[in-house]
Amino acid sequence: MDPRPLVDIAAAIGREAGALVQRMRASAVVSFDTKSTSTDVVTAADRASEQLVRTRLSESRPGEPVLGEEEGGSVLPGLTWVVDPIDGTVNYLYGIPWYSVSIAAQLDGESIAGAVFEPATGRMWTAARGHGAFLDGSPLRVSAATDLSLSLLGYGFAYRPERRQRQAEAWAAMSTRVRDMRRAGAASLDLCSVAAGRLDAYAEHELGRWDWAAGALIAAEAGAVVRLPGTAPELGQEATFAAAPGVADAMYAALAESGFGKV
Ligand code: LIP
């Protein structure tokens, strides 16, 4: 299957859904509910975005299953669309312009096409498996970093307070191992940042498939070493990891030594 037409579909729908969430952000008080904890929010825009994406996919790819953060679903054998209607919802709620609409096509659970759209800037990140990664059509390549102590690490926190305390201890231990650290709040864009060399590495626990499905493919197609949940046992079963190849082994080992795998 040539994945490139699927990228075009994901990008077109992502751009339309992004325009919707941008209009909602600009024109209305953002109402929200909470999910797993009082800080795990979902806005009316999240729900409206996912409904639009589902409608457009049913029109362009009738009968293909969709797994979305707000309405659920399953990854089935064959092709499944994986959707995060707003990745970086807290940023969106606070008006911080670092959030995305992330849409991926997965074949038997593996991403083959992905588009991550930034509504606030209009930037479009894309990748098709085996065909490279792009930002607004320009090729992406990870950084040439080779020295862990001069690397920039992206990270994140889970929503549950008791786990955040343990994660903070691991991040504190990492802070003396790297140049610096960034917590930007949108996993899909953190993974795209690794693809663009804006981060040398990124790691986080408890991401949903919708958080990483497109961004991890973009990072991998840009040359990153990518370890998805269940494939990085030293970092914990729920860990997502991506890094420039020159620092990947050292970063992975440092995260394990810092207790990242035991939080
Ligand atoms: C978010 C991720 C972020 C993580 C947040 C949250 P959402 O996804 O993109 O990396 O730290 O806890 O999971 O909920 O905004 O789609």
Residues whose N, C-alpha, C, O or C-beta is under 5 A from the ligand:
A	BS01	LIP	I86 D87 G88 T89 V90 G156 F157 G185 A186 A187 S188 D211
